[in-house]
Amino acid sequence: MYDLIIIGGGPAAVSAGIYAARKKLKVLLITKDWAGQMSKAALIENYPGIKEMSGFDLMNKFVEDLKKNELEIKQEEAVKEVKEISKSELEVITDKGSYQTKSIIVATGRRPKKLGIKGEDKFIGKGVSVCATCDGPLFRDKQVAIIGGGNAGLTTALELAEYASKVYILEYMSELKADGFLQEKIKQVSKIKIMTNVKTLEIKGEHFVTGLVYQYRNPGNNKELVIQGVFLATGSLANSSFVKNMVELNKGEEIKIDSKNKTSDQRIFAAGDVSNISHKQIIIAAGEGAKAALNVYDYLKNL
Ligand SMILES: Cc1cc2nc3c(=O)[nH]c(=O)nc-3n(C[C@H](O)[C@H](O)[C@H](O)COP(=O)(O)OP(=O)(O)OC[C@H]3O[C@@H](n4cnc5c(N)ncnc54)[C@H](O)[C@@H]3O)c2cc1C
């Protein structure tokens, strides 16, 4: 039986793994992949110690450091359910097996929210994307639309402007929600056009995307943009469904934690973007992961 199972492979899980292994706990880390949200960031400029680096490269460095420690890792394995065996034993069930443990840290991050409009599912991978870093180069000299005017949308727009001939940002509200710093940057790129008060209705095409139907909210006749790519940047959802029967979630399905990363079940801790912490950033996720591991250590010591 493990002392601790860490679920996830982003900055929160990696730093939890490092801290727990250094405390000599018997640890298993289970992750679908190392390609969490961080690996989708084109350029990280706000992590101390590195001036700038792609999220993918920084994630590789994190994983390299993790693997120097003594812990077991199961990658390409997804957790499906967590169950109670007894008061002191939990079972983590994956798509490949099941494992017993005294405690768990959930650090499974978030996934992009869907728009729920016609054409979205049909054209995923055929013009519809959630990752500019991964797919940006495919849109060289093409016209693209980004749905969402928050930080994610504007970062995506700046990245795509390096390849695309024209970049539209479509925002439902009357103003962009992104940080002022990003809004200033966007204004300096002439090929980016901002459209506010816009409701997106349908992604069109035959085999690949050829257009996007939208409507100005007030009043609205349907209009169509000729584009070859649609990037979704309307927010994200917490990856918490596999523990929803064990721990309390908030309305946004984030796992509720206290200042010691404890959930409503004393054996289960959570860290990073899957939890209800107020800011979602790499340094915060990494810090929360370390803190969760130290809190698990204290919990196990007092059993
Ligand atoms: C495009 C983009 C740009 C960003 N830019 C920046 C930036 O410049 N600076 C910054 O500080 N932050 C940035 N962020 C935010 C940052 O990436 C996140 O705050 C951070 O990655 C959260 O880390 P995490 O470990 O909580 O979760 P994640 O990074 O989401 O990692 C979650 C991990 O859990 C795994 N997982 C999920 N479900 C399961 C399951 N059921 N079983 C097993 N494994 C599972 C996933 O495969 C993944 O490896 C950006 C985010 C995005 C999307």
The ligand as an SDF file (V2000), in Angstrom:
LIG
                    3D

 53 58  0  0  0  0  0  0  0  0999 V2000
   -2.4420   28.7590  -23.0420 C   0  0  0  0  0  0  0  0  0  0  0  0
   -2.0360   28.9450  -21.5960 C   0  0  0  0  0  0  0  0  0  0  0  0
   -1.0070   29.8290  -21.2610 C   0  0  0  0  0  0  0  0  0  0  0  0
   -0.6060   29.9960  -19.9250 C   0  0  0  0  0  0  0  0  0  0  0  0
    0.4210   30.8560  -19.6420 N   0  0  0  0  0  0  0  0  0  0  0  0
    0.8680   30.9700  -18.3770 C   0  0  0  0  0  0  0  0  0  0  0  0
    1.9880   31.8040  -18.0700 C   0  0  0  0  0  0  0  0  0  0  0  0
    2.5880   32.4350  -18.9500 O   0  0  0  0  0  0  0  0  0  0  0  0
    2.3800   31.8710  -16.7590 N   0  0  0  0  0  0  0  0  0  0  0  0
    1.7540   31.1880  -15.7580 C   0  0  0  0  0  0  0  0  0  0  0  0
    2.2030   31.2750  -14.5980 O   0  0  0  0  0  0  0  0  0  0  0  0
    0.6850   30.3990  -16.0290 N   0  0  0  0  0  0  0  0  0  0  0  0
    0.2260   30.2800  -17.2960 C   0  0  0  0  0  0  0  0  0  0  0  0
   -0.8590   29.4710  -17.5620 N   0  0  0  0  0  0  0  0  0  0  0  0
   -1.5490   28.7950  -16.4350 C   0  0  0  0  0  0  0  0  0  0  0  0
   -0.7690   27.5360  -15.9950 C   0  0  0  0  0  0  0  0  0  0  0  0
   -0.4660   26.7420  -17.1160 O   0  0  0  0  0  0  0  0  0  0  0  0
   -1.5740   26.7370  -14.9720 C   0  0  0  0  0  0  0  0  0  0  0  0
   -1.9100   27.5640  -13.8800 O   0  0  0  0  0  0  0  0  0  0  0  0
   -0.7960   25.5270  -14.4550 C   0  0  0  0  0  0  0  0  0  0  0  0
   -0.3780   24.6880  -15.5150 O   0  0  0  0  0  0  0  0  0  0  0  0
   -1.6600   24.7040  -13.4930 C   0  0  0  0  0  0  0  0  0  0  0  0
   -0.9470   23.5810  -13.0810 O   0  0  0  0  0  0  0  0  0  0  0  0
   -1.6710   22.2680  -12.5070 P   0  0  0  0  0  0  0  0  0  0  0  0
   -0.5730   21.3210  -12.1570 O   0  0  0  0  0  0  0  0  0  0  0  0
   -2.6370   22.6530  -11.4680 O   0  0  0  0  0  0  0  0  0  0  0  0
   -2.5460   21.6690  -13.7160 O   0  0  0  0  0  0  0  0  0  0  0  0
   -2.2550   21.3270  -15.2260 P   0  0  0  0  0  0  0  0  0  0  0  0
   -1.0770   22.0520  -15.7610 O   0  0  0  0  0  0  0  0  0  0  0  0
   -3.5580   21.4780  -15.9320 O   0  0  0  0  0  0  0  0  0  0  0  0
   -1.8680   19.7710  -15.2010 O   0  0  0  0  0  0  0  0  0  0  0  0
   -2.8270   18.7860  -14.9240 C   0  0  0  0  0  0  0  0  0  0  0  0
   -2.2470   17.4100  -15.2010 C   0  0  0  0  0  0  0  0  0  0  0  0
   -3.1370   16.4000  -14.7200 O   0  0  0  0  0  0  0  0  0  0  0  0
   -3.2860   15.3620  -15.6880 C   0  0  0  0  0  0  0  0  0  0  0  0
   -4.6290   14.7520  -15.5280 N   0  0  0  0  0  0  0  0  0  0  0  0
   -5.8350   15.3540  -15.6920 C   0  0  0  0  0  0  0  0  0  0  0  0
   -6.8380   14.4860  -15.4200 N   0  0  0  0  0  0  0  0  0  0  0  0
   -6.2340   13.3140  -15.0750 C   0  0  0  0  0  0  0  0  0  0  0  0
   -6.7270   12.0190  -14.6830 C   0  0  0  0  0  0  0  0  0  0  0  0
   -8.0460   11.7550  -14.5770 N   0  0  0  0  0  0  0  0  0  0  0  0
   -5.8320   11.0430  -14.4190 N   0  0  0  0  0  0  0  0  0  0  0  0
   -4.4970   11.2720  -14.4990 C   0  0  0  0  0  0  0  0  0  0  0  0
   -3.9750   12.4780  -14.8630 N   0  0  0  0  0  0  0  0  0  0  0  0
   -4.8350   13.4700  -15.1420 C   0  0  0  0  0  0  0  0  0  0  0  0
   -3.1180   16.0940  -17.0180 C   0  0  0  0  0  0  0  0  0  0  0  0
   -2.7520   15.1680  -18.0340 O   0  0  0  0  0  0  0  0  0  0  0  0
   -1.9970   17.0770  -16.6670 C   0  0  0  0  0  0  0  0  0  0  0  0
   -0.7500   16.4420  -16.7970 O   0  0  0  0  0  0  0  0  0  0  0  0
   -1.2660   29.2810  -18.8950 C   0  0  0  0  0  0  0  0  0  0  0  0
   -2.3230   28.4010  -19.2220 C   0  0  0  0  0  0  0  0  0  0  0  0
   -2.7050   28.2210  -20.5590 C   0  0  0  0  0  0  0  0  0  0  0  0
   -3.8340   27.2570  -20.8880 C   0  0  0  0  0  0  0  0  0  0  0  0
  1  2  1  0
  2  3  1  0
  2 52  2  0
  3  4  2  0
  4  5  1  0
  4 50  1  0
  5  6  2  0
  6  7  1  0
  6 13  1  0
  7  8  2  0
  7  9  1  0
  9 10  1  0
 10 11  2  0
 10 12  1  0
 12 13  2  0
 13 14  1  0
 14 15  1  0
 14 50  1  0
 15 16  1  0
 16 17  1  0
 16 18  1  0
 18 19  1  0
 18 20  1  0
 20 21  1  0
 20 22  1  0
 22 23  1  0
 23 24  1  0
 24 25  2  0
 24 26  1  0
 24 27  1  0
 27 28  1  0
 28 29  2  0
 28 30  1  0
 28 31  1  0
 31 32  1  0
 32 33  1  0
 33 34  1  0
 33 48  1  0
 34 35  1  0
 35 36  1  0
 35 46  1  0
 36 37  1  0
 36 45  1  0
 37 38  2  0
 38 39  1  0
 39 40  1  0
 39 45  2  0
 40 41  1  0
 40 42  2  0
 42 43  1  0
 43 44  2  0
 44 45  1  0
 46 47  1  0
 46 48  1  0
 48 49  1  0
 50 51  2  0
 51 52  1  0
 52 53  1  0
M  END
$$$$
